[in-house]
């Protein structure tokens, strides 16, 4: 799970003008928007736990297809990289868990 933020110019109904807004995404879905001028904040009704479950489910169910496509594209490259990928998987998994924890912590602090 990943949280990202961008600044974008949007029309603010409170300021009645086009102002800079901070848009926060949770896994490529808009989680909230906040006007940087009047600080009016709109939060979408996203359940972070549900989004995490959907992400994990998608990754698990599509893994066989992704592996199949990789080895069909270039078998020698797939076989050569496979041991490295297996050894680095715990690190990548811990990195993902850390990102998810940061995202949950950030969302909890904003509530």
Backbone as XML, in Angstrom:
<?xml version="1.0"?>
<chain id="A" units="angstrom">
  <residue number="1" name="UNK">
    <atom name="N" x="0.850" y="-1.160" z="0.000"/>
    <atom name="CA" x="0.000" y="0.000" z="0.000"/>
    <atom name="C" x="0.896" y="1.223" z="0.000"/>
  </residue>
  <residue number="2" name="UNK">
    <atom name="N" x="0.523" y="2.182" z="-0.795"/>
    <atom name="CA" x="1.362" y="3.353" z="-0.931"/>
    <atom name="C" x="0.508" y="4.611" z="-0.931"/>
  </residue>
  <residue number="3" name="UNK">
    <atom name="N" x="0.990" y="5.620" z="-0.210"/>
    <atom name="CA" x="0.341" y="6.931" z="-0.209"/>
    <atom name="C" x="1.232" y="7.881" z="-0.989"/>
  </residue>
  <residue number="4" name="UNK">
    <atom name="N" x="0.639" y="8.619" z="-1.892"/>
    <atom name="CA" x="1.382" y="9.628" z="-2.632"/>
    <atom name="C" x="0.568" y="10.920" z="-2.627"/>
  </residue>
  <residue number="5" name="UNK">
    <atom name="N" x="1.278" y="12.035" z="-2.731"/>
    <atom name="CA" x="0.631" y="13.340" z="-2.725"/>
    <atom name="C" x="1.140" y="14.162" z="-3.905"/>
  </residue>
  <residue number="6" name="UNK">
    <atom name="N" x="0.222" y="14.922" z="-4.506"/>
    <atom name="CA" x="0.606" y="15.851" z="-5.559"/>
    <atom name="C" x="-0.115" y="17.171" z="-5.315"/>
  </residue>
  <residue number="7" name="UNK">
    <atom name="N" x="0.455" y="18.235" z="-5.814"/>
    <atom name="CA" x="-0.180" y="19.544" z="-5.756"/>
    <atom name="C" x="-0.724" y="19.862" z="-7.141"/>
  </residue>
  <residue number="8" name="UNK">
    <atom name="N" x="-1.975" y="20.285" z="-7.170"/>
    <atom name="CA" x="-2.630" y="20.553" z="-8.444"/>
    <atom name="C" x="-3.536" y="21.774" z="-8.278"/>
  </residue>
  <residue number="9" name="UNK">
    <atom name="N" x="-3.722" y="22.509" z="-9.342"/>
    <atom name="CA" x="-4.575" y="23.691" z="-9.311"/>
    <atom name="C" x="-6.013" y="23.281" z="-9.627"/>
  </residue>
  <residue number="10" name="UNK">
    <atom name="N" x="-6.918" y="23.509" z="-8.672"/>
    <atom name="CA" x="-8.335" y="23.155" z="-8.814"/>
    <atom name="C" x="-9.201" y="24.323" z="-8.374"/>
  </residue>
  <residue number="11" name="UNK">
    <atom name="N" x="-10.452" y="24.316" z="-8.794"/>
    <atom name="CA" x="-11.388" y="25.342" z="-8.367"/>
    <atom name="C" x="-11.883" y="25.005" z="-6.966"/>
  </residue>
  <residue number="12" name="UNK">
    <atom name="N" x="-11.798" y="25.979" z="-6.054"/>
    <atom name="CA" x="-12.263" y="25.801" z="-4.680"/>
    <atom name="C" x="-13.613" y="26.483" z="-4.525"/>
  </residue>
  <residue number="13" name="UNK">
    <atom name="N" x="-14.604" y="25.733" z="-4.054"/>
    <atom name="CA" x="-15.952" y="26.292" z="-3.898"/>
    <atom name="C" x="-16.039" y="27.253" z="-2.719"/>
  </residue>
  <residue number="14" name="UNK">
    <atom name="N" x="-15.132" y="27.163" z="-1.783"/>
    <atom name="CA" x="-15.117" y="28.092" z="-0.661"/>
    <atom name="C" x="-14.392" y="29.399" z="-1.033"/>
  </residue>
  <residue number="15" name="UNK">
    <atom name="N" x="-13.258" y="29.283" z="-1.714"/>
    <atom name="CA" x="-12.470" y="30.457" z="-2.113"/>
    <atom name="C" x="-13.046" y="31.127" z="-3.364"/>
  </residue>
  <residue number="16" name="UNK">
    <atom name="N" x="-13.863" y="30.399" z="-4.111"/>
    <atom name="CA" x="-14.428" y="30.869" z="-5.375"/>
    <atom name="C" x="-13.343" y="31.296" z="-6.357"/>
  </residue>
  <residue number="17" name="UNK">
    <atom name="N" x="-12.299" y="30.507" z="-6.400"/>
    <atom name="CA" x="-11.182" y="30.784" z="-7.290"/>
    <atom name="C" x="-10.402" y="29.497" z="-7.516"/>
  </residue>
  <residue number="18" name="UNK">
    <atom name="N" x="-9.581" y="29.502" z="-8.532"/>
    <atom name="CA" x="-8.715" y="28.371" z="-8.784"/>
    <atom name="C" x="-7.490" y="28.499" z="-7.881"/>
  </residue>
  <residue number="19" name="UNK">
    <atom name="N" x="-7.327" y="27.547" z="-6.985"/>
    <atom name="CA" x="-6.231" y="27.589" z="-6.011"/>
    <atom name="C" x="-5.474" y="26.269" z="-6.027"/>
  </residue>
  <residue number="20" name="UNK">
    <atom name="N" x="-4.344" y="26.281" z="-5.380"/>
    <atom name="CA" x="-3.528" y="25.082" z="-5.275"/>
    <atom name="C" x="-4.151" y="24.134" z="-4.252"/>
  </residue>
  <residue number="21" name="UNK">
    <atom name="N" x="-4.284" y="22.873" z="-4.623"/>
    <atom name="CA" x="-4.836" y="21.835" z="-3.753"/>
    <atom name="C" x="-3.827" y="20.709" z="-3.618"/>
  </residue>
  <residue number="22" name="UNK">
    <atom name="N" x="-3.778" y="20.109" z="-2.451"/>
    <atom name="CA" x="-2.954" y="18.920" z="-2.227"/>
    <atom name="C" x="-3.883" y="17.713" z="-2.325"/>
  </residue>
  <residue number="23" name="UNK">
    <atom name="N" x="-3.584" y="16.842" z="-3.280"/>
    <atom name="CA" x="-4.385" y="15.647" z="-3.505"/>
    <atom name="C" x="-3.587" y="14.449" z="-3.004"/>
  </residue>
  <residue number="24" name="UNK">
    <atom name="N" x="-4.207" y="13.666" z="-2.135"/>
    <atom name="CA" x="-3.554" y="12.499" z="-1.546"/>
    <atom name="C" x="-4.175" y="11.240" z="-2.146"/>
  </residue>
  <residue number="25" name="UNK">
    <atom name="N" x="-3.305" y="10.365" z="-2.639"/>
    <atom name="CA" x="-3.740" y="9.109" z="-3.250"/>
    <atom name="C" x="-3.399" y="7.941" z="-2.342"/>
  </residue>
  <residue number="26" name="UNK">
    <atom name="N" x="-4.281" y="6.981" z="-2.309"/>
    <atom name="CA" x="-4.050" y="5.711" z="-1.624"/>
    <atom name="C" x="-4.168" y="4.627" z="-2.678"/>
  </residue>
  <residue number="27" name="UNK">
    <atom name="N" x="-3.017" y="4.049" z="-3.067"/>
    <atom name="CA" x="-2.987" y="3.038" z="-4.137"/>
    <atom name="C" x="-3.683" y="3.526" z="-5.405"/>
  </residue>
  <residue number="28" name="UNK">
    <atom name="N" x="-3.305" y="4.670" z="-5.877"/>
    <atom name="CA" x="-3.813" y="5.251" z="-7.125"/>
    <atom name="C" x="-5.295" y="5.633" z="-7.085"/>
  </residue>
  <residue number="29" name="UNK">
    <atom name="N" x="-5.867" y="5.696" z="-5.900"/>
    <atom name="CA" x="-7.240" y="6.186" z="-5.743"/>
    <atom name="C" x="-7.187" y="7.446" z="-4.892"/>
  </residue>
  <residue number="30" name="UNK">
    <atom name="N" x="-7.996" y="8.431" z="-5.240"/>
    <atom name="CA" x="-7.988" y="9.678" z="-4.478"/>
    <atom name="C" x="-8.540" y="9.422" z="-3.085"/>
  </residue>
  <residue number="31" name="UNK">
    <atom name="N" x="-7.741" y="9.776" z="-2.085"/>
    <atom name="CA" x="-8.142" y="9.614" z="-0.691"/>
    <atom name="C" x="-8.659" y="10.928" z="-0.129"/>
  </residue>
  <residue number="32" name="UNK">
    <atom name="N" x="-7.988" y="12.045" z="-0.439"/>
    <atom name="CA" x="-8.432" y="13.335" z="0.066"/>
    <atom name="C" x="-7.886" y="14.460" z="-0.801"/>
  </residue>
  <residue number="33" name="UNK">
    <atom name="N" x="-8.573" y="15.598" z="-0.728"/>
    <atom name="CA" x="-8.094" y="16.828" z="-1.358"/>
    <atom name="C" x="-8.198" y="17.937" z="-0.327"/>
  </residue>
  <residue number="34" name="UNK">
    <atom name="N" x="-7.195" y="18.819" z="-0.322"/>
    <atom name="CA" x="-7.197" y="19.927" z="0.628"/>
    <atom name="C" x="-6.745" y="21.187" z="-0.077"/>
  </residue>
  <residue number="35" name="UNK">
    <atom name="N" x="-7.532" y="22.253" z="0.075"/>
    <atom name="CA" x="-7.179" y="23.554" z="-0.476"/>
    <atom name="C" x="-6.046" y="24.132" z="0.376"/>
  </residue>
  <residue number="36" name="UNK">
    <atom name="N" x="-4.967" y="24.544" z="-0.261"/>
    <atom name="CA" x="-3.839" y="25.096" z="0.491"/>
    <atom name="C" x="-4.103" y="26.538" z="0.926"/>
  </residue>
  <residue number="37" name="UNK">
    <atom name="N" x="-5.144" y="27.157" z="0.385"/>
    <atom name="CA" x="-5.486" y="28.533" z="0.753"/>
    <atom name="C" x="-6.405" y="28.580" z="1.975"/>
  </residue>
  <residue number="38" name="UNK">
    <atom name="N" x="-7.562" y="27.915" z="1.899"/>
    <atom name="CA" x="-8.537" y="27.963" z="2.999"/>
    <atom name="C" x="-8.512" y="26.699" z="3.865"/>
  </residue>
  <residue number="39" name="UNK">
    <atom name="N" x="-7.741" y="25.697" z="3.466"/>
    <atom name="CA" x="-7.577" y="24.420" z="4.188"/>
    <atom name="C" x="-8.856" y="23.602" z="4.299"/>
  </residue>
  <residue number="40" name="UNK">
    <atom name="N" x="-9.767" y="23.814" z="3.368"/>
    <atom name="CA" x="-10.959" y="22.966" z="3.313"/>
    <atom name="C" x="-10.527" y="21.601" z="2.805"/>
  </residue>
  <residue number="41" name="UNK">
    <atom name="N" x="-10.925" y="20.554" z="3.521"/>
    <atom name="CA" x="-10.485" y="19.209" z="3.185"/>
    <atom name="C" x="-11.686" y="18.330" z="2.884"/>
  </residue>
  <residue number="42" name="UNK">
    <atom name="N" x="-11.591" y="17.613" z="1.782"/>
    <atom name="CA" x="-12.615" y="16.643" z="1.408"/>
    <atom name="C" x="-11.969" y="15.262" z="1.413"/>
  </residue>
  <residue number="43" name="UNK">
    <atom name="N" x="-12.544" y="14.347" z="2.171"/>
    <atom name="CA" x="-12.015" y="12.993" z="2.245"/>
    <atom name="C" x="-12.999" y="12.033" z="1.593"/>
  </residue>
  <residue number="44" name="UNK">
    <atom name="N" x="-12.458" y="11.126" z="0.809"/>
    <atom name="CA" x="-13.271" y="10.117" z="0.153"/>
    <atom name="C" x="-13.475" y="8.964" z="1.129"/>
  </residue>
  <residue number="45" name="UNK">
    <atom name="N" x="-14.514" y="8.228" z="0.895"/>
    <atom name="CA" x="-14.861" y="7.121" z="1.780"/>
    <atom name="C" x="-14.108" y="5.862" z="1.350"/>
  </residue>
  <residue number="46" name="UNK">
    <atom name="N" x="-12.795" y="5.838" z="1.644"/>
    <atom name="CA" x="-11.968" y="4.672" z="1.338"/>
    <atom name="C" x="-11.605" y="3.968" z="2.627"/>
  </residue>
  <residue number="47" name="UNK">
    <atom name="N" x="-11.720" y="2.668" z="2.621"/>
    <atom name="CA" x="-11.334" y="1.864" z="3.767"/>
    <atom name="C" x="-9.925" y="1.327" z="3.506"/>
  </residue>
  <residue number="48" name="UNK">
    <atom name="N" x="-8.911" y="1.838" z="4.225"/>
    <atom name="CA" x="-7.526" y="1.408" z="3.961"/>
    <atom name="C" x="-7.322" y="-0.101" z="4.104"/>
  </residue>
  <residue number="49" name="UNK">
    <atom name="N" x="-7.975" y="-0.718" z="5.065"/>
    <atom name="CA" x="-7.828" y="-2.159" z="5.258"/>
    <atom name="C" x="-8.372" y="-2.915" z="4.053"/>
  </residue>
  <residue number="50" name="UNK">
    <atom name="N" x="-9.505" y="-2.474" z="3.564"/>
    <atom name="CA" x="-10.098" y="-3.120" z="2.386"/>
    <atom name="C" x="-9.209" y="-2.927" z="1.165"/>
  </residue>
  <residue number="51" name="UNK">
    <atom name="N" x="-8.639" y="-1.737" z="1.016"/>
    <atom name="CA" x="-7.734" y="-1.478" z="-0.103"/>
    <atom name="C" x="-6.504" y="-2.382" z="-0.029"/>
  </residue>
  <residue number="52" name="UNK">
    <atom name="N" x="-5.992" y="-2.613" z="1.181"/>
    <atom name="CA" x="-4.848" y="-3.502" z="1.362"/>
    <atom name="C" x="-5.223" y="-4.928" z="0.967"/>
  </residue>
  <residue number="53" name="UNK">
    <atom name="N" x="-6.376" y="-5.404" z="1.405"/>
    <atom name="CA" x="-6.822" y="-6.753" z="1.059"/>
    <atom name="C" x="-6.971" y="-6.911" z="-0.454"/>
  </residue>
  <residue number="54" name="UNK">
    <atom name="N" x="-7.536" y="-5.901" z="-1.096"/>
    <atom name="CA" x="-7.709" y="-5.957" z="-2.546"/>
    <atom name="C" x="-6.359" y="-5.996" z="-3.260"/>
  </residue>
  <residue number="55" name="UNK">
    <atom name="N" x="-5.397" y="-5.220" z="-2.766"/>
    <atom name="CA" x="-4.059" y="-5.204" z="-3.367"/>
    <atom name="C" x="-3.374" y="-6.562" z="-3.223"/>
  </residue>
  <residue number="56" name="UNK">
    <atom name="N" x="-3.414" y="-7.130" z="-2.026"/>
    <atom name="CA" x="-2.778" y="-8.428" z="-1.774"/>
    <atom name="C" x="-3.463" y="-9.515" z="-2.602"/>
  </residue>
  <residue number="57" name="UNK">
    <atom name="N" x="-4.780" y="-9.507" z="-2.646"/>
    <atom name="CA" x="-5.525" y="-10.497" z="-3.428"/>
    <atom name="C" x="-5.139" y="-10.421" z="-4.902"/>
  </residue>
  <residue number="58" name="UNK">
    <atom name="N" x="-5.059" y="-9.207" z="-5.428"/>
    <atom name="CA" x="-4.703" y="-9.026" z="-6.840"/>
    <atom name="C" x="-3.292" y="-9.534" z="-7.114"/>
  </residue>
  <residue number="59" name="UNK">
    <atom name="N" x="-2.357" y="-9.223" z="-6.217"/>
    <atom name="CA" x="-0.976" y="-9.655" z="-6.409"/>
    <atom name="C" x="-0.861" y="-11.181" z="-6.366"/>
  </residue>
  <residue number="60" name="UNK">
    <atom name="N" x="-1.588" y="-11.802" z="-5.461"/>
    <atom name="CA" x="-1.526" y="-13.264" z="-5.329"/>
    <atom name="C" x="-2.171" y="-13.951" z="-6.526"/>
  </residue>
  <residue number="61" name="UNK">
    <atom name="N" x="-3.325" y="-13.472" z="-6.941"/>
    <atom name="CA" x="-4.044" y="-14.148" z="-8.027"/>
    <atom name="C" x="-3.402" y="-13.928" z="-9.394"/>
  </residue>
  <residue number="62" name="UNK">
    <atom name="N" x="-2.681" y="-12.837" z="-9.582"/>
    <atom name="CA" x="-2.062" y="-12.583" z="-10.884"/>
    <atom name="C" x="-0.621" y="-13.085" z="-10.969"/>
  </residue>
  <residue number="63" name="UNK">
    <atom name="N" x="-0.043" y="-13.539" z="-9.865"/>
    <atom name="CA" x="1.363" y="-13.978" z="-9.862"/>
    <atom name="C" x="1.621" y="-15.126" z="-10.839"/>
  </residue>
  <residue number="64" name="UNK">
    <atom name="N" x="0.814" y="-16.187" z="-10.866"/>
    <atom name="CA" x="1.093" y="-17.265" z="-11.835"/>
    <atom name="C" x="1.091" y="-16.767" z="-13.288"/>
  </residue>
  <residue number="65" name="UNK">
    <atom name="N" x="0.168" y="-15.904" z="-13.626"/>
    <atom name="CA" x="0.102" y="-15.366" z="-14.986"/>
    <atom name="C" x="1.323" y="-14.522" z="-15.295"/>
  </residue>
  <residue number="66" name="UNK">
    <atom name="N" x="1.738" y="-13.688" z="-14.342"/>
    <atom name="CA" x="2.911" y="-12.832" z="-14.558"/>
    <atom name="C" x="4.175" y="-13.668" z="-14.713"/>
  </residue>
  <residue number="67" name="UNK">
    <atom name="N" x="4.342" y="-14.696" z="-13.887"/>
    <atom name="CA" x="5.500" y="-15.575" z="-14.015"/>
    <atom name="C" x="5.491" y="-16.303" z="-15.356"/>
  </residue>
  <residue number="68" name="UNK">
    <atom name="N" x="4.339" y="-16.767" z="-15.768"/>
    <atom name="CA" x="4.190" y="-17.462" z="-17.048"/>
    <atom name="C" x="4.592" y="-16.542" z="-18.201"/>
  </residue>
  <residue number="69" name="UNK">
    <atom name="N" x="4.137" y="-15.307" z="-18.172"/>
    <atom name="CA" x="4.482" y="-14.356" z="-19.228"/>
    <atom name="C" x="5.979" y="-14.074" z="-19.249"/>
  </residue>
  <residue number="70" name="UNK">
    <atom name="N" x="6.587" y="-13.955" z="-18.076"/>
    <atom name="CA" x="8.023" y="-13.672" z="-18.003"/>
    <atom name="C" x="8.846" y="-14.801" z="-18.606"/>
  </residue>
  <residue number="71" name="UNK">
    <atom name="N" x="8.534" y="-16.042" z="-18.247"/>
    <atom name="CA" x="9.370" y="-17.120" z="-18.763"/>
    <atom name="C" x="9.110" y="-17.379" z="-20.245"/>
  </residue>
  <residue number="72" name="UNK">
    <atom name="N" x="7.926" y="-17.056" z="-20.741"/>
    <atom name="CA" x="7.652" y="-17.215" z="-22.181"/>
    <atom name="C" x="8.363" y="-16.150" z="-23.012"/>
  </residue>
  <residue number="73" name="UNK">
    <atom name="N" x="8.544" y="-14.953" z="-22.442"/>
    <atom name="CA" x="9.231" y="-13.890" z="-23.169"/>
    <atom name="C" x="10.704" y="-14.214" z="-23.362"/>
  </residue>
  <residue number="74" name="UNK">
    <atom name="N" x="11.384" y="-14.619" z="-22.280"/>
    <atom name="CA" x="12.817" y="-14.905" z="-22.366"/>
    <atom name="C" x="13.183" y="-15.896" z="-21.264"/>
  </residue>
  <residue number="75" name="UNK">
    <atom name="N" x="13.219" y="-17.171" z="-21.631"/>
    <atom name="CA" x="13.447" y="-18.237" z="-20.655"/>
    <atom name="C" x="14.821" y="-18.139" z="-20.015"/>
  </residue>
  <residue number="76" name="UNK">
    <atom name="N" x="15.855" y="-17.853" z="-20.791"/>
    <atom name="CA" x="17.205" y="-17.793" z="-20.219"/>
    <atom name="C" x="17.334" y="-16.633" z="-19.225"/>
  </residue>
  <residue number="77" name="UNK">
    <atom name="N" x="16.728" y="-15.510" z="-19.528"/>
    <atom name="CA" x="16.749" y="-14.375" z="-18.600"/>
    <atom name="C" x="15.972" y="-14.718" z="-17.329"/>
  </residue>
  <residue number="78" name="UNK">
    <atom name="N" x="14.824" y="-15.372" z="-17.502"/>
    <atom name="CA" x="13.998" y="-15.764" z="-16.357"/>
    <atom name="C" x="14.760" y="-16.706" z="-15.433"/>
  </residue>
  <residue number="79" name="UNK">
    <atom name="N" x="15.413" y="-17.723" z="-16.010"/>
    <atom name="CA" x="16.166" y="-18.691" z="-15.206"/>
    <atom name="C" x="17.369" y="-18.033" z="-14.544"/>
  </residue>
  <residue number="80" name="UNK">
    <atom name="N" x="18.026" y="-17.121" z="-15.247"/>
    <atom name="CA" x="19.189" y="-16.429" z="-14.693"/>
    <atom name="C" x="18.854" y="-15.503" z="-13.538"/>
  </residue>
  <residue number="81" name="UNK">
    <atom name="N" x="17.708" y="-14.841" z="-13.629"/>
    <atom name="CA" x="17.311" y="-13.880" z="-12.580"/>
    <atom name="C" x="16.553" y="-14.531" z="-11.432"/>
  </residue>
  <residue number="82" name="UNK">
    <atom name="N" x="16.045" y="-15.717" z="-11.632"/>
    <atom name="CA" x="15.191" y="-16.345" z="-10.633"/>
    <atom name="C" x="15.860" y="-16.521" z="-9.263"/>
  </residue>
  <residue number="83" name="UNK">
    <atom name="N" x="17.095" y="-17.039" z="-9.195"/>
    <atom name="CA" x="17.722" y="-17.182" z="-7.866"/>
    <atom name="C" x="17.891" y="-15.842" z="-7.131"/>
  </residue>
  <residue number="84" name="UNK">
    <atom name="N" x="18.234" y="-14.803" z="-7.861"/>
    <atom name="CA" x="18.389" y="-13.477" z="-7.243"/>
    <atom name="C" x="17.047" y="-12.980" z="-6.720"/>
  </residue>
  <residue number="85" name="UNK">
    <atom name="N" x="16.006" y="-13.190" z="-7.514"/>
    <atom name="CA" x="14.667" y="-12.758" z="-7.094"/>
    <atom name="C" x="14.200" y="-13.506" z="-5.850"/>
  </residue>
  <residue number="86" name="UNK">
    <atom name="N" x="14.513" y="-14.803" z="-5.789"/>
    <atom name="CA" x="14.119" y="-15.601" z="-4.622"/>
    <atom name="C" x="14.850" y="-15.111" z="-3.375"/>
  </residue>
  <residue number="87" name="UNK">
    <atom name="N" x="16.139" y="-14.824" z="-3.521"/>
    <atom name="CA" x="16.921" y="-14.351" z="-2.377"/>
    <atom name="C" x="16.527" y="-12.940" z="-1.937"/>
  </residue>
  <residue number="88" name="UNK">
    <atom name="N" x="16.115" y="-12.105" z="-2.887"/>
    <atom name="CA" x="15.764" y="-10.722" z="-2.533"/>
    <atom name="C" x="14.303" y="-10.573" z="-2.109"/>
  </residue>
  <residue number="89" name="UNK">
    <atom name="N" x="13.506" y="-11.613" z="-2.247"/>
    <atom name="CA" x="12.077" y="-11.536" z="-1.919"/>
    <atom name="C" x="11.819" y="-11.136" z="-0.464"/>
  </residue>
  <residue number="90" name="UNK">
    <atom name="N" x="12.531" y="-11.697" z="0.520"/>
    <atom name="CA" x="12.277" y="-11.261" z="1.901"/>
    <atom name="C" x="12.511" y="-9.759" z="2.095"/>
  </residue>
  <residue number="91" name="UNK">
    <atom name="N" x="13.555" y="-9.231" z="1.470"/>
    <atom name="CA" x="13.822" y="-7.789" z="1.559"/>
    <atom name="C" x="12.695" y="-6.992" z="0.924"/>
  </residue>
  <residue number="92" name="UNK">
    <atom name="N" x="12.270" y="-7.406" z="-0.283"/>
    <atom name="CA" x="11.188" y="-6.685" z="-0.962"/>
    <atom name="C" x="9.887" y="-6.767" z="-0.173"/>
  </residue>
  <residue number="93" name="UNK">
    <atom name="N" x="9.634" y="-7.920" z="0.436"/>
    <atom name="CA" x="8.436" y="-8.090" z="1.258"/>
    <atom name="C" x="8.478" y="-7.170" z="2.483"/>
  </residue>
  <residue number="94" name="UNK">
    <atom name="N" x="9.629" y="-7.104" z="3.139"/>
    <atom name="CA" x="9.771" y="-6.220" z="4.306"/>
    <atom name="C" x="9.629" y="-4.748" z="3.912"/>
  </residue>
  <residue number="95" name="UNK">
    <atom name="N" x="10.131" y="-4.389" z="2.730"/>
    <atom name="CA" x="9.979" y="-3.020" z="2.235"/>
    <atom name="C" x="8.497" y="-2.694" z="2.022"/>
  </residue>
  <residue number="96" name="UNK">
    <atom name="N" x="7.759" y="-3.633" z="1.442"/>
    <atom name="CA" x="6.324" y="-3.434" z="1.228"/>
    <atom name="C" x="5.575" y="-3.326" z="2.554"/>
  </residue>
  <residue number="97" name="UNK">
    <atom name="N" x="5.950" y="-4.158" z="3.517"/>
    <atom name="CA" x="5.316" y="-4.107" z="4.842"/>
    <atom name="C" x="5.610" y="-2.754" z="5.493"/>
  </residue>
  <residue number="98" name="UNK">
    <atom name="N" x="6.846" y="-2.273" z="5.373"/>
    <atom name="CA" x="7.201" y="-0.969" z="5.926"/>
    <atom name="C" x="6.408" y="0.159" z="5.289"/>
  </residue>
  <residue number="99" name="UNK">
    <atom name="N" x="6.252" y="0.129" z="3.961"/>
    <atom name="CA" x="5.449" y="1.141" z="3.270"/>
    <atom name="C" x="3.997" y="1.096" z="3.734"/>
  </residue>
  <residue number="100" name="UNK">
    <atom name="N" x="3.481" y="-0.111" z="3.915"/>
    <atom name="CA" x="2.100" y="-0.261" z="4.367"/>
    <atom name="C" x="1.925" y="0.282" z="5.776"/>
  </residue>
  <residue number="101" name="UNK">
    <atom name="N" x="2.878" y="-0.014" z="6.653"/>
    <atom name="CA" x="2.813" y="0.514" z="8.021"/>
    <atom name="C" x="2.850" y="2.035" z="8.027"/>
  </residue>
  <residue number="102" name="UNK">
    <atom name="N" x="3.727" y="2.615" z="7.215"/>
    <atom name="CA" x="3.812" y="4.077" z="7.121"/>
    <atom name="C" x="2.490" y="4.663" z="6.626"/>
  </residue>
  <residue number="103" name="UNK">
    <atom name="N" x="1.901" y="3.995" z="5.626"/>
    <atom name="CA" x="0.635" y="4.477" z="5.080"/>
    <atom name="C" x="-0.471" y="4.437" z="6.127"/>
  </residue>
  <residue number="104" name="UNK">
    <atom name="N" x="-0.567" y="3.326" z="6.859"/>
    <atom name="CA" x="-1.594" y="3.216" z="7.906"/>
    <atom name="C" x="-1.358" y="4.248" z="9.000"/>
  </residue>
  <residue number="105" name="UNK">
    <atom name="N" x="-0.101" y="4.449" z="9.379"/>
    <atom name="CA" x="0.216" y="5.410" z="10.423"/>
    <atom name="C" x="-0.138" y="6.831" z="9.967"/>
  </residue>
  <residue number="106" name="UNK">
    <atom name="N" x="0.181" y="7.152" z="8.737"/>
    <atom name="CA" x="-0.117" y="8.470" z="8.202"/>
    <atom name="C" x="-1.630" y="8.701" z="8.130"/>
  </residue>
  <residue number="107" name="UNK">
    <atom name="N" x="-2.358" y="7.681" z="7.696"/>
    <atom name="CA" x="-3.813" y="7.804" z="7.626"/>
    <atom name="C" x="-4.428" y="7.927" z="9.012"/>
  </residue>
  <residue number="108" name="UNK">
    <atom name="N" x="-3.889" y="7.209" z="9.977"/>
    <atom name="CA" x="-4.414" y="7.260" z="11.341"/>
    <atom name="C" x="-4.165" y="8.643" z="11.964"/>
  </residue>
  <residue number="109" name="UNK">
    <atom name="N" x="-3.014" y="9.243" z="11.684"/>
    <atom name="CA" x="-2.691" y="10.571" z="12.224"/>
    <atom name="C" x="-3.543" y="11.666" z="11.614"/>
  </residue>
  <residue number="110" name="UNK">
    <atom name="N" x="-4.017" y="11.462" z="10.375"/>
    <atom name="CA" x="-4.826" y="12.475" z="9.722"/>
    <atom name="C" x="-6.289" y="12.444" z="10.152"/>
  </residue>
  <residue number="111" name="UNK">
    <atom name="N" x="-6.704" y="11.363" z="10.802"/>
    <atom name="CA" x="-8.115" y="11.236" z="11.198"/>
    <atom name="C" x="-8.416" y="12.038" z="12.444"/>
  </residue>
</chain>
